Each structure stands twice: as C-alpha cells, then as structure tokens.
C-alpha cells in the first residue's frame, strides 16, 4: 500500500511549486490526480489497494481543507496490468489539462515523457 503521507507530500510539493505566490487562486478550485492501476485481472489486488490508499489520503486531506483551499479529486483508470494499455492511458492522463499529477501503473512497464504525448 502506498504511504498516504508520502503521496500527499509529493502532491503538495507539486502544487506549491506550481501555485507559488498565486496560492490564493487555488481557493475553491479542484485539483485532479490521475490514478492508473490494475483494477481487474490477476494483479487487481495491487491496484485496488493502491486506489483505496490514494482515495483514503484524498478524503483525509479534503476533510482537513484540501490543499491551499482546493478540493482534491481522483480520476481512476484500469490499466489491467497491460503495458500497452497502461502506456495509452498514462499518455491520456498526462495530456489531460485538468489532471495535475498521475500516480500509479504499479504493475506495468510504462514510461511516458512529454515527447511521447
């Protein structure tokens, strides 16, 4: 299972670096995190645990006021532990301007760079 505080610490670092002095602009906004994991098939136990850990951390953070006043949401996708599907889905999440960060693809050999998208 993913350490909840570690995940949120990374996300908070991304948001603070991204927001900088305009952090007040996040008040009332939504931060979306993409979660790619095998939710079906033989590796589903790993993906379901990861999804549950991220969603629990998000619930805890939202209950504490979110991040700089912004509410956090997850967008969970099933990569079925397939390298090809995971790469396609990771690219789609990275290309989505509403998704700030992507967590996951725990059981796939996926590497997506900005030049791939």
SULPE-V161334 format. One record per pair of residues at least 6 apart in sequence whose ideal C-beta (glycine too) atoms are under 7 Angstrom apart, sorted by the first residue. I is the first residue (numbers start at 1). GAP is how many residues later the second one is. If there is no record, write none. Layout:
{{I:GAP} {I:GAP}}
This chain:
{{1:48} {1:52} {2:48} {2:51} {2:52} {4:49} {4:52} {4:53} {4:56} {7:47} {7:50} {7:96} {8:49} {8:53} {11:22} {11:56} {11:90} {12:55} {14:86} {14:87} {15:16} {15:52} {15:53} {19:7} {19:49} {23:45} {26:42} {26:43} {26:44} {27:42} {28:41} {29:41} {30:40} {30:41} {30:43} {31:36} {31:39} {31:41} {31:69} {32:41} {32:43} {32:66} {32:67} {32:68} {33:21} {33:39} {33:41} {33:67} {33:68} {33:70} {34:41} {34:59} {34:65} {34:68} {35:16} {35:19} {35:39} {35:40} {35:41} {35:68} {35:69} {36:41} {36:43} {36:50} {36:53} {36:54} {36:57} {36:66} {36:68} {36:69} {37:10} {37:13} {37:14} {37:42} {37:67} {37:69} {38:6} {38:8} {38:9} {38:40} {38:41} {38:42} {38:43} {38:69} {39:8} {39:9} {39:12} {39:39} {40:38} {40:40} {41:39} {41:40} {43:38} {43:64} {46:60} {46:61} {47:59} {47:60} {50:54} {50:56} {51:25} {54:20} {54:49} {55:19} {58:14} {58:16} {61:6} {61:11} {62:9} {62:10} {66:6} {75:24} {77:12} {79:6} {79:7} {79:10} {79:26} {79:29} {81:26} {81:27} {82:26} {83:25} {83:26} {83:27} {86:19} {86:22} {86:24} {87:23} {87:25} {90:12} {90:15} {90:20} {90:22} {91:21} {91:25} {91:26} {93:6} {93:9} {94:8} {94:18} {94:23} {95:22}}
